[in-house]
Amino acid sequence: IVSSRENFVICLDYETGAIKWILGDPTKAWYQYPSLRKFALSFNKNTHPPIGQHALSITKDNELLLFDNGLNSLNQVPAGVNRTYSTPRKYLIRGKEMTAKEVWDYPRDESIYSPICSSVYEDRPRNYLIDYSVEGPWIFTEIVGLNPRREIVFDYRYPAVLGGQPD
């Protein structure tokens, strides 16, 4: 499984390199190409495609976890949807049925926008570590820990440092 922030998440067969499926925003340029569109997963009701995703991982329950930055493509036309918030998301992918179902997200009232980088990891089932790398954007970095009840167990926020050392 590989992520291209500009395009989509793509699953390749390990042995052959053949495309198995693509998870991505169908309003971006890639979807205009029939050779790619035929691999596009369809979305179940209430499922959002990732927009500019980072930090792919497979959870212990075999679901796809990623950080959805919400920033559309900077290099493609059409650029796709642009959101005003970022959120980690977890998907149940059914490759044989070619479907994706969003089974978890944490939009925080759609109040945080971290358009690049950022990550989410699950250390135990439904325990998450979320890193908003450039919240604001470009003002803060924030690291949040969530328990299975979606309660914040810690929240550490500090000034963002991009490309250098703090003064």
C-alpha positions in Angstrom: 0.0 0.0 0.0 1.5 3.3 -1.1 0.3 6.9 -0.7 0.7 9.8 -3.1 -0.4 12.9 -1.3 -1.3 14.5 -4.6 -3.4 11.6 -5.9 -4.5 8.6 -3.9 -3.7 5.5 -1.8 -2.9 2.5 -4.1 -2.7 -1.2 -3.2 -0.3 -3.2 -5.3 0.0 -7.0 -5.5 3.3 -7.8 -3.8 4.3 -10.5 -6.2 3.2 -9.0 -9.5 3.1 -5.3 -8.9 -0.4 -5.2 -10.4 -2.9 -2.6 -9.1 -5.5 -4.2 -6.7 -7.4 -1.0 -5.8 -7.2 2.8 -5.4 -8.7 4.8 -2.6 -8.9 8.5 -3.4 -10.9 11.6 -4.2 -12.7 11.0 -7.5 -12.8 14.8 -8.2 -9.0 14.8 -8.7 -7.2 14.4 -12.0 -6.3 10.7 -11.6 -10.0 9.7 -11.8 -10.3 11.1 -15.4 -8.1 8.2 -16.6 -10.2 5.0 -17.3 -7.1 2.9 -16.7 -6.9 4.1 -13.1 -10.7 4.7 -12.5 -11.4 1.0 -13.0 -9.5 0.3 -9.8 -11.3 3.0 -7.8 -13.0 1.8 -4.6 -16.6 2.9 -4.2 -17.6 4.5 -1.0 -20.2 3.3 1.4 -22.7 5.9 2.8 -21.1 8.4 5.2 -17.6 7.6 3.9 -15.3 10.4 2.9 -12.4 9.9 0.5 -9.0 10.9 1.8 -7.8 14.3 0.5 -4.0 14.6 0.7 -3.3 11.7 3.0 -0.2 10.8 5.1 0.9 8.1 7.5 -0.6 4.9 6.2 -0.8 1.9 8.4 -2.7 -1.3 8.8 -4.3 -1.8 12.2 -4.5 -5.0 14.2 -8.0 -5.5 13.0 -6.8 -5.3 9.3 -8.2 -1.8 8.6 -6.4 1.1 6.8 -5.5 4.0 9.1 -4.3 7.3 7.7 -4.2 11.0 8.3 -6.5 13.0 5.9 -5.0 16.5 5.6 -7.9 17.9 3.6 -5.6 19.8 1.2 -6.4 19.3 -2.5 -3.8 18.7 -5.1 -1.2 21.4 -5.6 0.0 20.0 -9.0 -3.1 18.4 -10.7 -6.0 19.7 -12.7 -8.7 19.2 -11.6 -7.3 19.6 -8.1 -10.1 17.9 -6.3 -12.0 18.8 -3.1 -10.4 21.1 -0.5 -11.6 20.9 3.1 -11.1 23.4 5.8 -10.2 20.8 8.4 -8.0 17.7 8.8 -8.9 14.4 10.4 -7.5 10.9 11.0 -9.6 8.2 9.4 -9.8 4.5 9.4 -11.3 2.4 6.6 -12.5 -1.1 6.2 -11.4 -2.0 2.7 -13.2 -4.9 0.9 -11.0 -5.6 -2.1 -13.1 -8.3 -3.7 -16.2 -6.0 -3.5 -14.1 -2.9 -4.4 -15.6 -0.9 -1.5 -14.3 1.3 1.3 -16.2 2.0 4.5 -15.1 4.7 6.9 -15.2 3.0 10.3 -13.6 5.7 12.5 -12.5 9.4 12.3 -11.7 12.1 14.7 -12.6 15.5 13.1 -12.4 17.5 16.4 -15.5 19.5 15.5 -13.8 20.3 12.2 -11.7 22.9 14.0 -8.1 21.8 13.2 -6.4 22.2 9.8 -3.0 20.6 9.3 -2.7 20.7 5.5 0.6 18.8 5.1 2.4 16.0 6.9 0.7 14.9 10.1 0.1 11.3 11.2 -2.0 8.9 13.2 -1.1 5.6 14.8 -3.0 3.0 16.8 -0.9 1.3 19.5 -3.8 -0.8 20.9 -7.2 -1.3 19.4 -8.9 2.1 19.4 -6.1 3.9 21.2 -4.7 6.6 18.9 -1.7 8.9 18.8 -2.4 11.9 16.5 0.2 14.4 15.3 -1.0 17.6 13.8 2.3 18.7 12.3 1.5 22.2 11.1 -1.7 23.2 12.7 -3.0 26.7 12.1 -1.5 26.2 9.5 2.2 26.8 10.2 1.7 28.0 13.7 1.6 25.0 16.0 2.4 21.3 16.2 0.0 19.3 18.4 0.2 15.7 19.7 -3.0 14.2 21.0 -3.6 10.8 22.6 -7.1 9.2 22.5 -8.5 6.3 24.4 -11.1 3.9 23.1 -13.9 6.2 24.4 -12.5 9.0 22.2 -11.4 10.9 25.3 -8.2 12.9 25.2 -5.7 11.4 27.6 -3.0 14.0 26.7 -2.7 17.0 24.5 0.6 18.7 23.9 0.8 21.8 21.7 4.0 23.8 20.9 5.1 26.3 18.3 5.8 24.8 14.9 9.3 24.8 13.5 9.6 24.4 9.8 12.9 23.6 8.1 15.1 24.7 11.0 15.8 24.8 14.6 13.9 26.9 17.2 15.4 30.3 18.2 
